[in-house]
Amino acid sequence: MAVGFWFVLLVGLVGLVLGLILNHFLPLFFKLGHVPKGTFGWPLLGETLCFLKPHPSNSLGAFLQDRCSRFGKVFKSHLFFSPTVVSCDQELNYFILQNEDKLFQCSYPKPIHGILGKISMLVAVGDTHKRLRNVALSLVTTTKTKPEFLNEVERAAIRVLDSWKDKPQVIFCEEARKFTFNVIVKQVLGLTPDDPQTAKILQDFLTFMRGLISLPLYIPGTPYARAVQARIRISSTVKAIIEERRRDAENSSKRDDFLEILLCVDTLSEDEKVSFVLDSLLGGYETTSLLMALAVHFLGKSPTALEQLKLEHQKIRSMKQKDDYLNWDDYKRMDFTQNVIHEALRCGNVVKFVHRKALKDIKFRDYQIPSGWKVLPVFSAVHLDPSLHASALQFHPWRWEGRDQTCKKFTPFGGGSRCCPGSELAKIQVAFFLHHLVQNFRWNTKDGDQPFAYPYVEFQRGLTLNLDHCST
């Protein structure tokens, strides 16, 4: 009797597993057509774990190297619970980015929606995304040249660097995040580092960030669950600030931060405005600080580039009075600085890939992308392609001299209608920080720390710098 029960149970389990496999994979083979070559890997999980295996962010990683060598720059796989076309091809990546909402649509995994919210600019599609993006572009355009913004960026950089004066070493990623958070929370919400609400938002934001790169299990106590709750608390804090602004309308009218402008935007709902604030904090905090860390990491290994950068900033400083702030014209003179920033983006790959799905059957060259399949354009593969960039694995800022930095083979901020609207603000912050850093310090990295893709890029030990003070 007992043997019969276990036999029936075993047969049932085997049948269930086979059913899941057939239900999941059989429809794929009926519509494959001339899809790219590749493999689907394990049932359900497919090849996701191999694809996400950590590797230095200035390399392709074992998964992409193996698949590209076996199947070419475009291949099929099974990732994030979906049949997938992975593109390491410059032309296909450009085609995908330029056909947003026509042939392809943003399609991030649902757990990401749980943390960011359904109306986050990162995951929103259609009219919602267009409204949010138009507001973002308008805000960036009016902000980037404002002396108030530029002065605040420089003051924040000086505050951080002044705190290093008696330190033989610093954990740079922590310092960079401190800098970018203070800048963005001031610009978005008008809060200073000493404001109690700033500390509250930062504490919740750190919880939020840890959950964003965690296993997406909504079980009380897990990083993912804590991140979802942290987002709810941040939203509540932002809503409270909005209500306070409306009650104190007379003094609020004197502010010129993002929130004050947002309150006058009729095209966004209240929830969209709150989501916009969170997106701004996320973009201005994490990605900008990571770009700073990448620039400092690569400069520390390139004495020639560091020396040329220092000379550029010494020349700019010599044209100003001792206590003068940097302005927009100074920023536009930072040509080699821009080359350094772009090369750090190309080598370090802040964004390795983005998630899209095919809205219909799509023919590209001699193969087909079936409707409903996930499509992953891999930016890092194009950035590190030796057929597109000479000595691709070498940090060489001079490669950008006289070259178009908005070309098809360089997409660090995405492309098309979803190109990051805040990219210029990020570059300004990095440039102003480097202006003061290179004139006051020399550094080297401890323990050979390097950027790793997890898949989000981070330094395993926080990029510890050994500091040497130098005279200007």
N, C-alpha and C positions, 0 to 999 in steps of 0.2 A: 504493500500500500504506500509506504513512505517512498520507496524507490520509484513507483509509478508517478507520484506527485512531483518529485524532483525532475523526473524525465520530462513530464509535461511542461513544467516550469522552464526547463532548459530549452526545449523546443520552442516554447513561446517567446523566450528572450531572443533566441537566434532568429526567429521569424520577424520579431520586431526590429532588430538591427538590420536585417536584410531588407525589410520593408522601407526603413528610413533611407538606406543607401540607394535602393532602386528609385524611391520617390524623389530623392534629391538629385541623383546623377543621370537616370535614364532619360528624362526630358532633355538633358543637355546634348545627348548624342543624336537626337532627332533633329536638332537645329544647328548642329555644328557647322555644316557647310565647309567653307575654306577659312576657318578661324586659324589664328597663328598656332604654330606647334607649341607643345608644352605638356605638362603633367598636372593632374588634379591632386595627387598626394593622398593623404588619409581621408576616410569618410568624415564628413561634417567639418572637422578642423582644417582639412586640406593641408596647405603648406604655410599656414599663417605663422606658426611658431618659428619656422626656419626663416621666413621673410623678416620677422621682427627681431631676430637674434642680434644682440648688440655688436657693434663694430665701430672702428674709428670713423667719424663723420666725414673725414677727408679721404675716404676710400669707398668703393662700391659695396663692400661686404661680400662674404662667401656666397650667399644665395644668388645675388644678381650676377656675380662673376660666373658662377657655374651655369645658370640658365642662359645668359647671353652667349656664352661660348658654345652651348649645346643647341640652342634654338634660334639665336639671333636677338636683335635689340627689342623685338616685340614678340611676346610669348604669352601663352595662356597658363593660368594657374587656378587655384581655388583658395581665395583669401577672404578673411572676415565673413565666413559663412556664405560666400557667393562665388559663382564662377567669374573669373576675372581675366581681363587682358591687361598685362603689365607693359608699359611703354618706356623704354630707355632711348627712344628715337626722337631726335630734335623736331622733325617735321610733324610726326604724329602728336607729340606734346603740344606743339603750337596749334595744330588743327583742333585738338580737344579744347584748349583754353579759349580759342576764338569762336567756338560754337556753343558757348554756355547758353542753356535754356532753349537751344534750337535742336541740337543733336544729343547733347550731354547735359546732365544736371548734377549739381552738388549732392553727394550722397555719403555723408559721414555715418559711421556705425551708431545705432540708437543709444548706446550708453553715453556717447559724447553729448547727445541731445539732453540726456538726463542731467548732466552737470552744467552745460552752457545755457540750457533753456532752448525751447523750440523756436524762439524768435531772435536768437543770437545771429549776428551778421555772418558768422562763420558757417552756420548750418541752414540759415533761411534761404528760400528760393523765390523766384518770381518777383511779384510786385513788392513784397515785404523787403526782400533784399535790395531792390532798386531804391526804395524810399530811404532805408538805413544808409546805403552807400552814398546817395546824393547828399544827405546831411553831413556825412563824414567828410566827403570831398570839399564841401563848402566850408566846414570848420577848419580843415587843414589849410586850405587856400588863404583864409583870412588870418590864421594864427601864425604861420611859419615865418612871416617877415615882421611880426609885431615886436618892437623893442621890449615890451613887458615880458613876453614869452622868452625871447633870447636872453634877456638879463637874468631871468629866473633859472634858466638852464645853467648859465655860467656860475651864478651864485651857488647853486646846488653842487656843481663840480668842485668849486673851490672849498666848500665846507667839507666834502669828503676827503679831498687831498690834504687839507690842513690837519685833519685828524690822523694822518699818517706820519707826521713829522718826527715823532719819537718811537716809531715802530720799525723794527728790523724786517718784519714780514707781515703780509696781510693775506687773507683768503679773498681773492679778488671777486669771485662770483657773488659773495655776500655784499661786498662794497658796491659792486655795480648795481645789484638789486636795490640797495639802500638809495643810491643816487636816482635810478629811474623811477622808483616808487614815489619818492618825494617830488620829483618833477611832475609825474602824471597826476598824482592826487591833487596837487596844486592847480594844474591846468584844467582838470576835469571838474573838480569839486570845490576848488578854492580853499583847500585845507592846507595848513602849514604842518611841518614835522612835529611841532609841539602840541598840536590840537588833539584832545582825547579821542575824537572820532577817527583820527588818522591811525592811531595805535590799534583801535578796535577793528578797523577795516583791514589793516595789515595782518593782524592775527588770523582773521577769517580767510584772508586771501591766501596765506601760506597753506592753510588746510585745504583750500580749494585747489591750489596748484598741485599738491601731493596727490590728491584724488584724481586729477585729470590724467595722470600717467600710471594709474593703478589698475589692478584687476577689477573689472566692472561688476562687482557683486554687491547688490544692495542688501547687505546684512548689517544690522546695527553694530557699530564698532569698527567696521572695515573702512579703509581710507576713502573708498568710493562713496559710501553712505555718509561719512563725515563731510565729504566735499559737497554733496548735494545739500546737506543741511547748512553748510557754510555759505553756499550761494544764496540760500533763502535768507540768512541773517544779513548778508551784504545788501541784498535787495531791500530788506526792511530798513537798514541804515540809510540807504540812498533815498528811499521814500520819505523817511523822517526829515532828511535834509531838504527835500523838495517842499514838504509842508511848511518847514520853518522859513524857507525862502518866500513862500507865498504869503505867510503871515507878516513877514517883515519886508514887504514889497518896496518900501521907500529906500532901505539900505541895499536891498538886493539889486536894484537898478544900477548901482554903482559898480557892480562886479562885471567882469568880462570873461569869466571862465566858460567852459563848454556847457555846464549845466544851465547857466543863466540864459545862454542862447537857445538851448534845447527847450526850455520852458515856453519859448515863444514860437516854437515850430508846430504848426497845426497839422502837418501831415503825419505825425507820429502819435500813436496812442501812449497812454501813461506807461503801460508795460514795456512798450518798445523803447521809450526814453530810458527807463531803468536798465533794460538790456543793453542799450547803447553805451551807457556808463560803464557797465561791467566789461563789455568788449574793449572799450578804450583803456580801462585799467589793465586788462589782460595783455593787450598788444603793446602798450607803453611800458609795461613792467617786465614781462618775461622775455619777449623776443628782442627788445632793445638791449637789455642787460646781457643777453647771450651774445649779441653781435659785438658789444664792447669787449666781452671776454675773448671772443675769437680773434678780434683785432689785436688785443694785447698779447695773446698767446703766440700768434704768428709773427708779430713784430719782435718779440723777445728772441725769436730764432733767426731773425734777419737783421743783423747790425747795420747793413748798408741801407735798407729801407728805413730803419729807425733813425739813422743819421740824416737822411734826406728829409724825412718828416719833421725832424727837429729844426732843420734849417728853414723849412717853409714857415713854420710857426714863429720862429725867431724873427723872420723878415716881417711877418704880419704884425707882431708885437712892436717892432721898431718903428712902425708907422703910426703908433698910437701913443697917447699920453699914458703915464704909468698906471693910473686907476681907471682908464677908459674901458667900458665894456665892449665886447665884440658885437658887431652888427651884421646885418644881412650881406653887405658888401664884403666884409671880411670872410664870411662863410663862402661866398662865391669865388674868392681868391684861393681857396684851399683845394687846388687841383690834385696835388699828389695825395692829400688826405682822402679825397674821393676815390682815387685809385686803390688806396689801402683798404678802404671800406668795401669796395666792390670785390677786391681779391679775397678778403676775409669771408665775404658772403659766398663766393664761388668755391673756395676751398673748404669752408666749414659747414655750409649747407644747413642753415637754420631750419629750413623747411625741406625735408627730403622728398616728399611726394604729397599729393592731394587726392581726395576721394571723389570720383565721379561715377555716374552710371549712364549707359546708353539708353536714350529715350525711344529709339527705333533701331531696326536693323541698319547697320552702317557699313558701307563698303569703303575701304581705304587701301589704295594700291591693289594688290592681288589677294587680299584676305578680307574677311568679314567679321564685324563685331556684332554679335546678336543682341537684340533688344532686351533690356533688363540686366545685362551683365554689368558688373562693376568694372570700371576702367581706372587704372592708376598711372598717371603720368609721373615718372620719377625724374625730378629736376636734378638731383645730385649726379645721376648717370650722365646727363648731358654736360653738366658743369665739369665733370672729370673725364670727359671723352678726349683722348689724345688726338683724335682726328679733327677735333674742333678747337682745342686749346693746346698749343705747343707746350711740352713739359707740363702736362696737366696736373700732376701731383705736386708740383713745386709752387710755393708761394712767391709770386713774381708780380708785384703791383705795376711794374712798368709795362706789362702787356696791355694795359688799358689806355695808354697814351695814344690819343688820336683815334680811339675806337668807339663805336656806338655801344653805349652801355644799356640800351633798351632792345638789343637784338634778340632773335629767336633762341640763340644758344646761351642766353643768360636770363634766367627767370627766378631770382631769389625771392621775389615778392609775389609770385604767381603771375597771372596774365589775364588779358581780356577784361571782362566786366567784373571779375573778382580779384583783380590786382589790389594788393594791400593799399588802402587809401592813406595810411599813416606813415608810409615808408620815408617820406622826406623829413618828418619830425624825428624819426629814429636816427637818421643820418646826421641831423643837426646836433642831437645830443651826443652822439659818438664823437663827432668832429670837435665840439667844444670841450669835451672831457679830454680828448687826446691833446688839444692845444695846451692845456695846463700840465697834463701828465708828462709829456715828453720834455718839457722845459725844466721840470723839477725832479724827475726821478729816472733812474735806470733800474732794470729788474731782470731777474732770471727766474724760471719756473722750477719748483721743487719736485723731486721724485718723477720727473718726466710725465706729468699729468697731461692728458690730451683729450680733445672733445670726442665723446662717444654718442652714437645714435642709439636710443633705447625704445622706441624710435625717435622720441624727442631728444634733441641734442643737449648734453650736459657734460660737465667735467666731473669725473668720479670723485675727486678729492677737493673740488671747489676752486681749483687753480690757485694754489698757494704761490705767492710771489716773494722772493727775497729782494729787498729794496736797497738801493744805493741813492742817497740824496746827491743832487748835482746842482751847481750854480747855474743861473740863467745868464 
